[in-house]
Amino acid sequence: MKLNDEYTVEIEKMINEGNAIARVENFPIFIKNACPKDTVKIQITRINKNYALGDIIQIIEPSPHRIEPVCKLYKVCGSCNWLYIDYNEQLNQKMSIVSETIKKITGINFKIEPIIPSPKVTEYRCKIQYPVSQKKHGRIIAGYYKNNSHDVINIKYCPIHKPIISDILEFIKDKEEELNISGYNESTNTGLLRHIVFRQASYNSSILIVFVINSDEINAPLKKLAKELMSKYTEITGICANFNNKKTNVILGQNTKAIEGNTYYFEEVSAIKYKISANSFFQVNPYSAKLIFDLVEDLISSRIKSPAILDAYSGVSAFGIRLSSIASKVTCIEEAVSSVNDAKDNIIINGCNNIELINADAGETFNNLINKSVKFDVSVIDPPRKGSSETALQSLINLTKSYIIYISCNVSTLARDIKYLINNGFYPEYIRPVDMFPNTYHVETVVLLKKQKEKEA
């Protein structure tokens, strides 16, 4: 096999991180924008020791699972990279990815429960972060980054959020040029507007807009833009500025200030109301988040009555508040001040009287609790994509009497952490993917691990 060689291949399946795989003489080739059961002609673009990369030259026979994408930018936009695969097949492929990744990393072939589909396949995303740039002739553009780059793709329509967001975005771009509000230049760290962040409630469609600006102050044109937006769109409940003048890939700075209206919005899931501020985390797909909350509550309530629950890295206490009705006590640990302030309000709003909220570093808090010989019946953890450190996992093991529930958006780091937990006395009793991110390769997975008796460990 050499660079630029051409082959006709049949696509086997999708793999983690979104590519498809085919083989030539059993040598794996990773291919973008291919669909399982496609027959395609490809050209080899890169050869490594264990695999090659190939680009599609021609689709000779399209897969029965290949569909016409509702967005024409899917090949260049770094957002919906599976938009051309029918939804049932997306679910099948995600099931396989979860099963195969966990087996490969742990060495154990676990039973995987059927994936739970997202209630909405389009218009599901309720947090959108658009980078802003400016062309040489002055035109403002905003959208997603091109695949594997920081080149901004100008987005006028996106199928994964509600249409009003696209309408507001176009209004903002037109007004920015009119008001001479500059877009950000990443290479020179100049220009005012870095990102536009939209937060939208699923239950009533209210919208919070965050302008991430390369400045320490809000100028008059930005104030005028905010006032015009609030006047034109009744759905907008607040517009704020987030200050970030560092040369960094981190989107939000630490400080946020209202320009018009509020610096927060309210979300409601299963009759529980959550205040969510501009800097606070909440699941991007509240429709699927409800299904995860339901699943976690059922997994706990069907196994243990009135447990003491630890909600680690608790954010705005979404899990803690939901689980408080079945718990004797919930202890929520969160370091981010914005999320903790929201959590305090959310506990009051929802009338919870059995939640202890600790605003501190999780690692330090774990050690303090261990030193006090505190134990929880169930520990719930929902870490970022990088997963958990072995130190944090060992602390959870020491703190937990019966069950650990691990929710993850990255099956590779999940499998790595499951392996550590297995080796230290907790064994997966239930594994189930939940589709939080339709039309992408990302998938959420919920794992219930049970502590083994000493003789079983």
N, C-alpha and C positions, 0 to 999 in steps of 0.2 A: 504494500500500500504506500502510495506517495501523495504528496500535496497535489491538489487539482485533479486527482483521479476521480472518475465518475462511476457511480454504481446505481443499479436499480434495486431497491430494498423494500421490504414490507415492515411497517412500524409495529413493534411488539407491544409497547406500553409506554405510559408516562413514568417519569422518575422524580424523586425529590428535587426541589429547586426548579421544576417546571418544564424541563426538556423531555423529548421523547427519545426512545432508544431503538435502534435497529442493529443488526449484526452482519458483518461480512466475514465468512469463514470463522464464525464464532467470536470475532473481535468486535467489541461494542463501539458504536458510533452514536454520539449524542447530537440530536437535531432539533432546532427550534421550529415552532409553528407547525409541527407534525401531529397527526392524530392517530391513535391506535387503529390498525387495520388499513391505513393509507398504503398504497403502493406508490412510491415516489422515486424520481431520479435525483440523486444528490451529488454534490461535489465536495471532496475532502478539503477542509480549510485549515485543519491543524491535526497534528499527530503527536500523542503523548505515549508514554510507555505502556499504559494500561487501557487507553481509550483514544478515540479520535473525535473530532468535531466535523460536522458536515452541514452544508446549506442545501435547501431544496431548490433544484433547478426547474423541476416540473412535477406536478401531481398527475401521475399516470392514471390511477384509479382511486378516487376519493373514498375514504372510509364511510360506512353508513352512519357513523357518529359525527361526521363533520357537518357543520351547519354554517349558514351565512351570518357572520358577526353583525350585531346591531350597531357597532362602531367601527368605522373604517381605519381608525388610528391604532388598532390593537397590535399591529406588528412593530410599531415604533414606540408606542407609549409603554412605560414601565409598570402599568397598573393591571389591566385585565388580560393576562397573557394566555388564558384558556377560553377566551370568548368564542372561539370557533368550534368548540367541542360541546355536544349536547349535554344537558345538565345531568341526566341519569348516568352518562358515561363519566362525567367529571366525578360523580360520587363513587362510582366503581373504582376509578383510578386512585382516588384518595384513600379508599379502604385498603387497596393493595399497597400503597406507599406506606401507610401506617403499619400494616402487618409486616411487610418485608423489612422495613427499617428497624423496627423493634426486635424482630428475630435476628437480623444481621448483627446488631450491636450487643444484645443480651445473650444470644445463642439459644434462646428458648422460643418455641413456636406457640405463642399465646393465642387463645381464642379472642377474636376481636368482635365485639357486638356490632350489629349493623349501624352504619353511619346515620345520623339524624340530619335530614336536609334542612337547609335554610327556608323559613317561610316565604322569603322574598329572594328572588334570583337577581333582579335589578332593583334599583332605587332603594337599596338596603343600607348604604353607608351613611352614617350620621356624623362622622367627623372627616373633613376633607382638608388637606393641607396643600395648597397650591404655591409653589415657588413663583416668584415674579422676576422678570427680566425686561430689558429694554433694547430694542434694535437700534442700529446706528442712526437710522433716520428718525428715531424718536418714538416709534410705536411701542406701546407697552404690551407685553405678552405674559400670560400666566397659564399654568397647566401642570402636567406631570413631567418628570424627567424622562428623557429618552432612555431606552434600555442601556444599562451599564455605563451611564454618563451623567453629567450634570447639565446637559443641554436641555433647555426647557421646550417642551412641545406645547404650542398654543392650543388650548382646549376651548371649544365653543359649546360642545355637548358631551356629556359623560353619562352613560347608562346606569352607573352604580350609585348615583345619588339622585335626589329629586330634581325635576326640571327647574324649579325656582332658583336653585343654586347657580345653574348656568345663566339664567336671566340676570341675576344680581352680579355675577362675575363680569358679564359683558358691559353692564352699566358702569361698574367700577373701572374697567379698563378704559372706556370712553371718557369718563370723568377725570381720570388720572392725567390723560393727555391734555384735556381742556384746562385743568387746574395746575398743570406743570408739576405733577408729582412724579418724581423719577423712580424708575425701577432699578433693582439691585444689580451690580456688576460683581460677580463672585471673585474674579481674578484681581480686581483692584480694590475691593471692599468699599466701593462707592455706590451712591444711589440710595434713596430713602427706603423704598418698600421692598422688603425681602420675601415675605410670605403673606398670603391671605389664608386664614384658617376659619373654616365654617364649622360650627357645632349646631346640629339641628335635632330637636326632640322628635321622637317617633310618634308620640301619642297626640301631639297637637301642632306639630310642624313649626313651632317657634324657633327662631334662629339667633345665634350669637355669632358675631363676626369679630375676629381678632386680626388687626393689622400688625404684623411683626416688622418693626422699623429699625433702620440702621442709624439710630439717634438716641439722645437722652431726653428729648422733649417732643411734644406734639405741636406741629406747626399749623398755621392758619388754614392752608389748603386742605390738610387732612381733617381738620375740624369741620370745614365747609362740606367736604365729601360725606362725612359721617352724618351731618345734619340732613343732607339731601337724601341719603339712603333711608334714614329713619322716617322721613316724610313720605317717600315713595313706596316703601314696602312695610306694610303693617305687621308682617310676620316677624320682623326684626325687633327683638326685645333689648338688645344691647350691642354697642360697638365699642371696642376698646383697643388700646395700643399696648403692644408688648415690646419692651425695649431690648434689643440685641444688636450691639455694635461690635461684637467680637468676630474675628475671622474664624468661623467655626461651621461645622456641619450640623450642629445642634440647632433645631428650629426655634424653640422658645427660650427667651431669656428668663431671668428670675422674677422680674418686676412687670406688672400689668396695671394699667390705669384706664378708667372709663373715659371715653370721649363723649358718648351719648348713651343714656340708658344704663344697663347693668353690665357687670363683668362676669355674669353667670347666667345659666339657664336651668330649667327644670326638666328632668326626664321622669317618665313613669313606666314601671315594668311590674306587672302583676299587682297592681293597686298599691305599690310602694313608690313613693315619690323621692327623687334624688336631686338635690342641688348640686350642680357641676360647674365649677369655675373654669376660666379660660385655661389655666395651667394644670387642671386636674384630669386624671385618667378616667375614662369610662369606655366600655366595649364599643367598638365602631359599628357593630351590627346589633342593636338592641333586640331585634326580633329573634335572633339566634341566642343572644345572651339570656333571654327568658327561658329558653329550652335548657340551657346549661344550669341556670339557677334551679329550675324544676328538677333536673336530673340529680344534682348534688344534694338537694334537700331529700329526695326520695332515697338515695343511696344511704344517707345517714339515718333517716327516720325508720327505715325498714330493718335496721340492724341494731340500733341502740336507742334507748329512751332517755330523754332529758340529758344529753351529753354536755360536758364542758368542752367548748370548741375554741380552738385557736385559729384566727383568720390572719395569716401572715402576709405582709405586703398588701395591706387591706384597702388602700386607695380611699375612696369616699365611703367605705364600709358597705359596698354593694352586697357582698356575700354575707357579711356579719349581720346586717339588718334582715336580710331574707331568712337567715338561719336562726335568728333570735327566737322565733316563735316555737321552735322545736328543741331549744337548748335550755339548760339550766343557767348557763352563762356563756357569753362570747367575749373573748379577748382579742381586740383588733390592734395590730401593730403597723404603724405607717410612719415613715420618716418625712415625706414631703409635707410642708406646712400648709400649702394650698389644699391638698386633699384632706388633711386632718381638720382644717377649719370647716370644710364642706361636710365632713363626716359628723362633726359635732352638731351642725344644724340638722343633718339628716336623721340623726338619732332622736332629736327632739321632735322634728316634723312627723316622724313615724311612731312616736310614743313608745320607744324601746327603753326599758328600764333594767335590762340585764346585760348591757354591753359596757365593757371597760375599754376605753380608747387610750392607747399609749403612743405618744408622739416621740419617737426615738429611733435610732438605728436598730434595725432588726437583730443584727448580730450581738450587739451589746445587751439588748433586751432578752434575747434567748439565754445568754450567759447568766443574767440576773435571775431569770425565772428558774433556771437549772440549779443555781446556788441556793434558791429558796425551796427546792424540791417540789416545785409546781409541776403538775401533770395534767394533760388534756386527754379526753377520750378520743377526740378527733382533731387533727390539724389539717387545715385547708391552705394550699399554696398555689398561687397563680403568678409565677415569675415572668420576667421579660424573656425575649427570644434566646438569650444566651444561657438560660436555665439557672440552676442554683450551684453554688459552690459546695464542695464536699464539707466544708466547715458548717455551712448553714444546714445541709442535709443531716449531718451528725447531730446537730442541735435539735432538729425536729425529731429525730429518732429518740433522743434522750427525753424529750418533752412529751412524747405521745405514747399513750397506753394501748390503744387499739387500732386506729385507722389513720392513714394519711391519704388525703385526696389531693392529687396533683393535676392541675389544669395547665395545658401547655399549647402554645401556638407554633412550636418548632419540634417536630417529631424526633429529630436527630439528638438534640440536647435532652429531650424527654427520655429517650431510650438510654442515653448515657447515665442519667440520674436514676432511672429505674434500676439499672444494673447495680449501681452503688447501694440502693436501698435493699435490693434482693440480697446482696452480699452482707448486709448488716441487719437482717432479720425481718424485713417487710417484703411481702410477696404480693404481686398483683392478683386481685380477685376479680376485677372487672375493668375492662378497657373499652372505651367507646368514643369514636370520632364524632364531632359535631361540626357541620359546615358553617363556619362563621364568615367565610370569604368566598362566595360563589364567583365563578369565572376567573379564579386565580388558583395557583397550586397550593396556597396556604390552607391549613386545616387545623382546627382546635381539637384537642384530645383530652378526655377526662379519664383519669386512672384512679381506681380505689385500691390501695395497698393495705393488707391486713398484717398486723404484727403476729409473727409465729411464736408458738411456745418454745421454750428453750430446747426441748427435746426434738422439735421439728426444725429448728434453725440450723 
